[in-house]
Amino acid sequence: RFSGTFVGNAETTSPPPAATSPPAVAAATLPAVPTIPVVPTIVGVPNTVAESVLNPNEVKPPASGTRKARVLYDYEAADSTELALLADEMITVYSLPGMDPDWLIGERGNQKGKVPVTYLELLS
């Protein structure tokens, strides 16, 4: 059992030394810090011309360059330009010039839309 009183160190401690601030430095002696330009963007508005005119339902697959892919995870389409995916299904995928490299066009039967590359295992 613990008693109701606290027995601590009986030694006295000296107070901490007075805080001193560093000497003031003139702004002219500080090195210049480069700034990074900020480009304003609007959420939902594409940043490239290729994306703004890309409607997956209107594009035709290239004569060569299509591949089969196995879907690794379920994916819910965010809008009508994307294709919803179910894990373990097989789809055909291809890329278009100027398209974001993190996305491919996916086809399943007569359905077509953008799909995220990270959800796919590219096979052939």
C-alpha positions as CSV (number, residue, x, y, z in Angstrom):
1,R,0.0,0.0,0.0
2,F,1.1,3.5,-0.7
3,S,0.9,6.2,2.0
4,G,-1.0,9.4,1.3
5,T,2.1,11.5,1.4
6,F,4.8,11.8,-1.2
7,V,8.3,11.5,-0.1
8,G,10.6,13.2,-2.6
9,N,14.2,14.3,-2.9
10,A,14.9,16.6,0.0
11,E,17.8,18.3,-1.8
12,T,17.2,21.8,-3.0
13,T,17.7,22.5,-6.6
14,S,18.9,25.7,-8.1
15,P,16.5,27.6,-10.4
16,P,17.2,27.2,-14.1
17,P,19.5,29.9,-15.6
18,A,17.8,32.9,-17.0
19,A,16.8,32.4,-20.6
20,T,18.8,34.5,-23.0
21,S,17.7,35.2,-26.5
22,P,20.1,34.9,-29.4
23,P,21.5,38.2,-30.6
24,A,19.3,39.8,-33.3
25,V,20.4,39.1,-36.8
26,A,19.9,41.7,-39.5
27,A,17.5,40.6,-42.3
28,A,20.2,41.5,-44.8
29,T,22.6,38.8,-43.6
30,L,20.1,36.0,-43.9
31,P,20.5,33.8,-47.0
32,A,17.8,34.2,-49.6
33,V,15.3,31.4,-49.6
34,P,14.0,30.4,-53.0
35,T,10.3,30.3,-53.4
36,I,8.3,27.7,-55.4
37,P,5.7,29.2,-57.7
38,V,2.1,28.1,-56.8
39,V,-0.1,27.2,-59.7
40,P,-3.8,27.5,-58.8
41,T,-5.9,24.6,-59.7
42,I,-9.6,24.0,-59.4
43,V,-10.7,20.6,-58.1
44,G,-12.4,18.5,-60.8
45,V,-11.0,20.6,-63.7
46,P,-8.4,18.8,-65.8
47,N,-4.9,20.3,-66.0
48,T,-4.1,19.1,-69.5
49,V,-5.7,19.4,-72.8
50,A,-5.5,15.6,-73.4
51,E,-7.5,14.9,-70.3
52,S,-10.1,17.6,-71.0
53,V,-11.1,16.1,-74.4
54,L,-10.7,12.5,-73.3
55,N,-14.1,10.7,-73.2
56,P,-13.4,7.0,-72.8
57,N,-16.7,6.1,-74.4
58,E,-15.7,7.9,-77.6
59,V,-12.1,6.6,-78.0
60,K,-11.2,3.5,-80.0
61,P,-8.5,1.1,-78.8
62,P,-5.2,1.3,-80.7
63,A,-4.6,-1.4,-83.4
64,S,-1.8,-2.7,-81.2
65,G,-0.9,-2.1,-77.6
66,T,-3.9,-3.6,-75.9
67,R,-3.1,-5.9,-72.9
68,K,-5.1,-8.2,-70.7
69,A,-5.2,-7.3,-67.0
70,R,-6.5,-9.0,-63.9
71,V,-8.2,-6.7,-61.4
72,L,-6.6,-7.0,-57.9
73,Y,-9.2,-5.0,-55.9
74,D,-12.8,-3.8,-56.2
75,Y,-12.9,-0.2,-57.5
76,E,-16.0,2.0,-57.5
77,A,-16.1,4.5,-60.4
78,A,-16.0,8.1,-59.3
79,D,-17.8,9.4,-62.4
80,S,-19.0,8.3,-65.8
81,T,-15.5,8.4,-67.3
82,E,-14.3,5.6,-65.1
83,L,-15.0,1.9,-65.2
84,A,-16.1,0.1,-62.0
85,L,-14.0,-3.0,-61.3
86,L,-14.5,-6.3,-59.4
87,A,-11.6,-8.2,-57.9
88,D,-10.3,-11.2,-60.0
89,E,-12.1,-10.2,-63.3
90,M,-10.2,-9.9,-66.5
91,I,-10.3,-6.8,-68.6
92,T,-8.6,-5.4,-71.7
93,V,-6.5,-2.2,-71.1
94,Y,-4.6,0.3,-73.2
95,S,-3.1,3.8,-72.9
96,L,-3.7,6.9,-75.0
97,P,-1.2,9.6,-75.9
98,G,-1.2,12.4,-73.3
99,M,-3.0,10.3,-70.7
100,D,-2.0,10.3,-67.1
101,P,0.4,7.4,-66.6
102,D,-1.4,6.3,-63.4
103,W,-4.5,5.5,-65.4
104,L,-5.4,3.2,-68.4
105,I,-8.5,2.8,-70.5
106,G,-10.2,-0.4,-69.5
107,E,-12.8,-2.4,-71.5
108,R,-15.2,-5.1,-70.3
109,G,-17.6,-6.2,-73.0
110,N,-19.2,-3.0,-74.3
111,Q,-18.3,-1.0,-71.2
112,K,-15.3,1.3,-71.3
113,G,-13.6,3.8,-68.9
114,K,-10.5,4.9,-67.1
115,V,-9.1,2.5,-64.5
116,P,-6.3,3.1,-62.0
117,V,-3.1,1.1,-62.8
118,T,-2.5,0.3,-59.1
119,Y,-5.7,-1.9,-59.1
120,L,-4.4,-4.1,-62.0
121,E,-2.0,-6.9,-62.6
122,L,-0.9,-6.5,-66.3
123,L,-0.7,-9.9,-67.9
124,S,0.1,-9.7,-71.6
